[in-house]
Amino acid sequence: MLPDFRTTLIAFLLGLLVVSSDALAETGSGVESGADCPSAHTPYSSKTVLLDLLLNPATRSVLHRDAADLFTGVPDLITRTTIPTFAAIVNVAWVSASTNLPLKAATIARLDADLSAIPVTAAATRARCARYDEGLSGLPPAVSAPSVLVFSKTTGARDDTAINAAAGALRKIAIAKGWTLVSTENGAAINDLDLRHFNLVVWNNVSGDVLTLGQRQSLRRYVEGGGGFAALHGSGGDFVYDWDWYVDSLIGARFVGHPRSHGFQPATIVVDDPRSWIAHGLPQKWTMRDEWYSFQASPRLSGAHVLARLDESTYDPTEGKLDLHMGDHPIAWTRCVGDGRSFYTALGHRPENYDEPHFRRLLERAAVWAAGQGPTSCIDGREIQQPLSSASK
């Protein structure tokens, strides 16, 4: 019989890993040289993303020899090597720490020693880097302002219904505001030249590591230099991140899990700052049914401006033996990142919620703020007042 952790993990996958052939077809051709791939030459260990261990026959053999029991009964949804795959957002160390039957320290030490002895060959680098994009972005050479770029590439967990619903909601917001909206799943679109055309970049349920080192640097320069960023639901829902700046500074919270066996639960959302321009017009409390994320710590502790939080007394924040209570449980917030504006909300797994009027209003006003058209902006990590534009009145 599988431990509670594995049962939960498998159920989680069955609910989240919805793959469409269209999405797979739209994935870029991949980085062939491997020169700019984040893990191109990183030595193997138990902390290597599971996908990279499974792609190499030598490391896969060591994995199943040294830690065979860890994967007993685990379905293809976890061990598959075609993206999107859950293997892209977990590693052996995380799986071991999360199971009721964790690997012993001596076993992990032996696994690390055996894995580190395996060289990262040119073939291994090509396999690791094939899921990244480079080359032409495919974006139009000119875009009318104000403009928003919606990016929805996934290499980890993918839910097309949520992605499509969010895209539809964002399209309606853009039409209402007179914005130009461009959508892509090509990581090559995240470059200095193309990003200059956009007031706002939205990560629509992005999961897994999707940018090369150069693309990471471009997004960071864009945001810290005064650009706008917004991220929805799954964009902050990976168990393992390779890019610390993204999760710790741009999003500002590390995902730990959500209740799954209870299904989608209704819960009360409380407006944390009723004086916020973004929250203006929202009721002090409202109820939604969704998938409720929990995080290692409240983003408030690292300086986030919390807009809304969950009342944990109104739903069950547990999963088997896993206690997901946070106490202070933000669900939507903003951050100043350098001179840039960042908004994240963990709301938005159920497609129906993108038509829920309170969530739609929150999303619309947050997008306006992140696009630089709200009453406040960011300078050197601080939120400051700015003249109210006609678009934000």
N, C-alpha and C positions, 0 to 999 in steps of 0.2 A: 504494500500500500504506500502511495506517495505521501511524503510529509505535507503538512498544511501549506508550507511555503510553495511547494511545487504545484499543488492543486490550485492555489491562488494565482500563481504565475501563469499557469496554463489557461485558466479562465480569463485572466487579464488579456492574454494574447488573443484568445478567441474573440474577445470583444473589440479589441483595438486594431489588430493587424489585418485591415481590410485592404486588399491590393487590387488595383484595376489594371488591366492590360494597357489602357491608355496612359496611365501614370508611368508605368515601366517604360513604355515606348518613348515618353517625353524626356527621360533621363538622358543627360549628355553623354558624349562618346567616351569620356574618361580621360584622366591624365596619363598619357603614355610614357612620358619620360620619368615621372616620379620625382622630379627635382623639387617640386613645390608641394608635394603631398605631406600633410602634417606628420604622418607616421612612416614616411618613406624608408628611413634607416634606423628606426627605434628598435633596440634589442628586444627580444621576446621575454615575457615574464607572465606571472599570474595576473598582472594588472593590464596586460595587453587586451584590447577589445576582443571579445570572443570570436568575432567574425574573422579577424586576421589570423587567429590560431587555426581556425577551421579551413581557411583557404590554402594553407601550406600543408602538404601531406606529411612532412616531417614533424611539424609541431602538432598536427592533429593526432599523429601516432603517439607522441609523448603524452599528450593530454589524456587520451583514452587508456594509456598504460598506467600513468601515475595517479589519475583521478577518475578511474572508470566508474566508480559508484556514484559520483556526482551527477552523471548524466543518464543513469538507469531510468528508463521509462519516459524520458523527456521527448516530446514530439518534434517533428520536423519544423514546426513553427519557430522553435527556439534555435535549432541547429542548422537551419537552411543557410545557404551561402549566396543566394540571389537576393538582391535588394528589392524592396525594403524588407528587413529582417530584424527580429528582436536581438539577434546576435550582435548587431551593430551598436547596441546601447547598454550592454552588460559585459562584465568580464568575470573570470574565474574567481577572483578575490571577492567580488560583490556577491556572486551566487553562493559561494561558500559561507560568507558572513550572514547571509539571509536565510539559509536553510536550517531546519531542525537537526540536521546531521552534518555540521560543518567539518571541513577537512581539518585534520590535526596540523599543528604548526610544523611538525616534521615532514608531513606530506607536502605542504605548500613549499617548504624549503627545498625539498627534493625536486619538486616540479619546477621551481624557479631555476635551480641549478641546471636541470636538464634542458629547459627551454633556452636559457642564456647561451648554452653551448651550440645552439643551432644558428648558423649565419643567416643574415638577411640578404639573400641573393637578389640578383637583378630580376629574376622571375618572380620572387616573392614581393619585391617592391612594385612591380607592374600589377600584380594581383591586388595588393593593398590599395593602390592608387586608382584603380579602374573606376571606382564609384564617384570620383571627383570630376569636375568639368573644367576645361580650359578652352582657349580659342575664342571664336566669335561669340558675342553675347546674344545676338539675335534681336536686340532691342532696336527700336527706331532711332535714327541719328539725331532727331530733334523731337522734343516733347513740349507741348504748350503747358505753361504754368498757370495755376498751381497743379502739381502732379504727384501721384503716388505710385510706387512700385510694389506690387504684391508678389511675394516670393513664397513658394509652397513646395520646395523640394523635400523629399524624405528619403533617408536611408534606413531609418529605424522603424518605429511604429507608424502606421498610416491608416487614416480613416477618411476615405473619400467623401463620405456623406457630410462630415464636419467641414472638410476643406471646401467642398462645393457650396455649402450653405454660407460659410463665412465669406467666400468670394462673392456670392450674390449680395450679401448684406453690404459689403464694401463697395460693390458696384453701384448700389442704390445711393449710398452716402456720397460717392463721387459725383453722381449725376445731380443730386440735390445741391451740392456745393459748387458745381461747375468745374470740378477737377478733372484732369486727364488721368485715367487709370491704365496702367500697363501691368500685365501678369506674366510670370515666367517660373519655370522650374529649373532653369539653367544657372548653375552657380557662377558661370563666367560673366553673368550680368552684374555681379558684385565687383565692380572695378571703379577706379577713381574717376574716369571720364564719364561713364554712364551714370554714376550716382549723382554727379553734379546737376543732372537734369531734374532731380526729384526733391520735393519738399519733405517727403515721408517715405520710409521703407517699412512695409508690414510683413512680418513673418507669420504666415498663415499655417499654423499647426505643423511647423517644421520639426522633424525628429531625426536624430542621428547627426553625425559630423558631416557637413555638406560643403564646406569651403576649404580651398587650398590655403596655404600660409599667406600668399599674396592677397587673396580675396579677403581673408580675415583682417589683414592690415588695412585694406581699403575700407571695409565696413567700420573699423575702429576709427580711422581718420575721418570718415564721413560724419559719424556720430559726434565724436569729441570736438570736431571742427564746427559744430552747429547744426547738424542734420537732425531729422526726426526719425524715431524708431518706435514701432508698436508690435507687440507679439501676442498671439492668441493661444490659449489652452496648451496643446501639445508641444508648443515651442518652448515650454518650460517644464516638460514632463519626462525627461530622460533620466534613467537611474545613474548613468555614468557619462560624464562630460570630459572631453579631451582639451577643451578650450576654457580655461579658468576665467578669463576676462568676460566672456559671454555670459556665463552663468552667475558669476559673483558680482560683476559690475554692471553689466547691461540689463540682465533680468533681475538679479539681486536676491535669488533664493534657490536653494537646491531641493529638488523634488525627492520625496521619500516613498510616496505611495498614495493609494486611494482605496476606499472600500469598494470591493467588487461583488462579493457574494450577496450583498443586499440589493444589488441592482442600482439603478438611478434613484437616488433618494431626494425627496423634497427637503429643503432647508431654508432657513431664514437668513437673508442677506441684510446686513445693517450698514447704512451709510456712515462711515467713520468720520468724515469731515463734511458736514452739511454746508459749510461756508465755501467749499471748493467750487470754482466755476464749472468744473467738469461734472460735479454731482448736482448742480443746480437743476431743479425740476424733478428730481427723483424723490420718492417717498422715503421717510426715515427707515422703513423696513419693507421688504417684500419677499415673497416666497418663490423659489424656482426649484425645478427638479433637474439635477445635473450629476456629473461625476466630480466628486469633491476632492481636489488635490490637497495634500499636506506637504509641508516643507520642513527641512531640518531646523530652521529658526525663522522667526518673523523678520521680513525684510525691513520692518520699522527700525530694527536694531542697527541696521547699516545705513540709515538715513533716508529710506523711502518715504514718500508722501502717500500714506494709505488713504484710499478713497472709499473702499468698502471691505467689510470683513464678514466672516461667517459666525453665526450664533451656534456653537457646537452643541448646545443643549437641544437643538431642534432636529438633529439627525444622529446616526450612529457612526462615529469616526473610528471604527475598529475593523479589522479584517482578520478573523481567526484570533490568534494570539498576538497579532500586531496591533499596538495601540497608536493611533494616528492623531490623538488629541494634540493640539498646539497651544491651547489657552488663547493667546492672541493669535487669531487666524485670518490674516489679510487674504483677500481674494482678488483685489484689483488695486494697483498702485502706480505711481509715477516716480521717476528718478531723474536727477540731473547728472549727466555723464559728460564731464568737461563742459563744453558750451552746447551740448546736444540734449535733446529731450527724449526720454524713454518711458513707454507705457507698457505694462503687462497686466493681463487678466487671465486667471485660471479658468474662468467661465468659458463655455462654448463647445462642449463635447456633443451635446444633443443638437442636431440640426434645427429642431423646432425653436431652440432658444434664440436663434438669430432673428426670429420674428417676434420675440417677447419684447413688448414696448419699453420696459425699463432697461433691459440689457442693451437694446438697440440705441436708446438715448445715451447710455453710458459710453458705448462704443463710438458713437458719432462724435460726441463732444471730446472724448479722449483723442480721437483721430485729428480733430481740428487743433487741439492743443499741441499734439506731437508734431503736427505739420507747421507749427510756428504761428498759428493764427488765433491763439487764445490770449487772455489778458496777462499771462506770465510767460517768461522764457527762462533760459538757463545761461548763466555765465560762471565759468570756473567752478562748476559743481554746485552752484547755488541758484535757487529759484528766485527770480526778480520780477517786478511788475514791468509791463510794457504797454504802450498805447493799445487800446482795444480796437481791433480792426472791424470793418463792417461785416466780415464773415463770421465773427465770433460774438456779435451782439445778440 
